[in-house]
Amino acid sequence: MLKILFIGDIVGKPGRAAAKKMISELRESEGLDFVFANGENLAAGHGMTYEKYQEMVEAGIDYFTSGNHIWNNKDFIHSLDDKSVKVLRPANYPENVPGRGVALIGDDIALANLQGRVFMYDDVEDPFKTADKIIKENEGKIIIIDFHAEATSEKVALGFYLDGKVAALLGTHTHIQTSDERILGGGTAYITDLGMTGPRDSVLGVKKEIIIEGFLTQLPQSHKVAVGEQIFGGVVIEIDTKTKRALKIKRINKVVPVEAGKGAL
């Protein structure tokens, strides 16, 4: 049996601090084998930097998935081609863009990253067909997919489409955790969104006053990561290594004291 922690979008310095604290606690209490996380908002809530990536690797994250914001920091994009850098970008971007969308971890795990198309700006390939290709190329592996998407309907549909074909289909992107975690009929662990790991008293990790001002004025605003009490969002999944299917999924939604996440970078 494998036990895997998958952390929802880590937002800025507060999210990184909360993740560090909870990884340490959960490794001990849950007996984790691997820790994965969506890291597209690691650096000040916008993209990644190598420094912030390395900080979280040292904190115990084994591999990162991402999404549309992985392209925000141009200085980091070239790092995606370095196979020693444990970061995925969505597999359904065109083949000529930097990075890769699937990683083989150990002998048994294929970690994959997909991006949705509904209400998303990037014109990516069909995630359903890309998932089929990933499954075909990783037959016999424990396949875990982060589906970075906006629409709940698209996430739910892909979950049912992949049921029995992958060990887990986990939604990210909205930063709002859903309470629909379950093991589907074919043995696939599913949740529509893992939520975020970042400032609780915020609008998706951003200072609430900034977002409210944007709605009131309809003028563009410069986003800044909020501070204060943190929320840690994610799931712990138990997977049968023989059947390659999930046995349990446990949702985690925990408040982390402000002392663990001061600062806004």
N, C-alpha and C positions, 0 to 999 in steps of 0.2 A: 504494500500500500504506500502511496505517496500522499503527503500533506503539503499543499501549496497555498501560500498567502498571495492574493492579488490585490494590490492597492489602487484605489481610484485616483484620478488626476491630482498630482501633487502640485500645489500652487505656492510658488515663491518660498521665501525664507520661513514663514510660519508653517507652511505645509511640510517643508523639509524637516523642521524641528519636531513636529508632531509625528512624522513618519519614523524618525530615528528612535524616539521614545517607544513607540508602539511595536516596532520591529524587534527591539530588544526584549520587550515583555512577551510578545507572542511567540518568538522563537523558543522561549523557555516553557511557556504554559501550553503551547499547542504541539511542540515537537516538530517544527516545520522542516521540510526538506528543501524547499525553494521559496524565494520571495521574488515576485514580479510586480511591476508598477507601471502605470502610464505616467511618463515624465515630460510630456510636451510643454508643461507650464512651470518647470523647475526654476527657471531663472527669472525672477521678478514677475512671474505670471505670464511670461511671453517667451516661448521657446526654451532651448537648452543652451548651456555653455559647457565647455569641457570641465571647467572648475567645479560647477555644480553637479555635473554628472559624476565626477570622481568622488566628490563628497558623499554622494548617496550610495555609490558602490562600496565605499569604505564603511558605510552604515549598515550594509548587509543586503542590498538589493542585487539580485543575480542577473536580471535582465530587464530592460525597459521596452515598452511599446510607446506609441505616440499617436499623432493624428495630424490634422491640418496645420496646427501651430508649430510643428517641428521645423517649418521653413522660416520662422520669424527671425531667427538669429543667423545671418548669412555666414558668420565666422565659424559656426558649428556644422554647417551643411556638409562641408568636405569630410568631416569626421565620420559621416554615415557610411562612407566607402571603406573605412578601416574596420576589418573584421574583428579586431581586438576590442573595438568599442561596442559595447553590448546594448545597442539601441536599434530598434526596428522603426521603419516608416511603413505606412500602409502598403500592402502588397499590390493593390489595384491602381497605383499610380503608373504612368507609362514606364516601360522598362529602361528608358534612357536617363531617368532621373537618379540622383545619387541614392545609395543605400540599398537595403533589402527588406523584404516583408516577412521572411520566415527565418527562424534560427533553430538549429538542432542543438539541444541542451542535454548533455550526458548521452546515454545510449538510447533513451526511450522517448524523450519529449521533443515535440515540434511546436514551438511557440510562434504564432502567426498574428498578423495585424491587418485589419481591413478597415476601410472607410466607407461610410454610407454615401448615398447620392441624393436622398430626399432632403430638401431645404439646406443643402450644403453647396458652397460656391464652386469648389473644385470639380472639374469634369473628369472624374475617375472612371475606371472600367467597372463593369457589373460585379458587385461583391459576391453575388450568388455563384456566378460562373468562375470567378477567381477562387472562391472557396472550394469548388469542385476540383480545380486544378491542384490546389494545395493538398487536398485529401488524396488524390491520385498519386502525387509525388512523394507522399509521406505515409504510404500504406504500412500498417503495423506499428505506427508510432502513437503515443499519447498526444493528441492534437488539442491545443488550447488556443482559442482565438479571442483577441480583443477587437470588438467591433465598435469603432469610433464613429458614432452616427447621431443625428439629431432626432429623427422621427421614431417614436416608439413602435409604430406599425412596422417599419422596416426591420427594426431589431427583433421584434417578436416573430415576424415572418421568417427571418433567417434562422432564428433559434429552432423553429419547427422544421425548417428545411434541412438543417444539419443534425437534427436529433438522431442519435444512434450512429452518427458518422464521426463525431468529435467528442472529446471528453468534456469540453466546456466552451460555451459561447457567452462572453461577458461584455456587456455594453459599457461604453464610456462616452464622454464628451459633454453631457449636459450639466455636470457638477451637482446634480440633485439625485441622491440615492433613491432607488425604488425598492419597494418591499415585496417584490414578486419572485424572490429567489426560490428555485425548486429544481428537482431532478426530473427532467422530461421522461416520457415513457420509454424512450430508447436508451436512457442512461446518460444523457447529456446534462451537465450542470448549466443552469441558465439564470441570468438576472438582466433586466433591461438596462440598468445603469448602476455602476459601483459607487457613484457619488464622487465627492472630492475629498482630498485631505488638505485642509487649509483653514482660513479664517471663517469662523461660524457666523459672526455678526457682519455679514457682507452680502453682496450680490454676486454670487458665483466666484467669490474670492476677491472681488474688487471692492474698494471703499464704497459703501452704499450711497453716500452723499454725491459722489461723482456720477453714478448711474442714474440716480433720481434727477439730478440736474440735467442730464442728457434727455430724459423723458420729458421734462418740463419745458426745455428750451428747443429741443430738436436740433441742437448744435453738437458737433463732434467734441468728445472729451478725451483727455489723456488719462488712461487707466492706471491706477496705483493699487497695489495689493494692500488689503486691509490688515489691521493688527487686532490683537485681543484673543479671546478664547478660541481654541481650535476645535475642528471636527476631524475625526479620522474615519474614512470610509473605505470599505473593501470586503472581501470574502475569504474564508478559508475553505478549500475544497479537498475532499478525500477521494483519491482515485485508485481503483483496482488496477494494479500493473499487469494482471493477466488478461482481463477483458478490455482494458484501455478505456473504461467508462467510469463515470463518477458514482460514488456511493453516498456522499453527503456534501451539502453546501451550507455554510453558516455565514450569515451576513454580520458584518461588524460596523457599528455606528457609534463611536465613542467620543465624548467630549474630552479634550486634553487641556489642562490648565494653561493659562496665559504665560506662565513662567517658561514653558517649553517652546514658545514661539514668538519671542520679541523680535521686532525688526520687520522690514518690509521689502527685502531684496531677495 
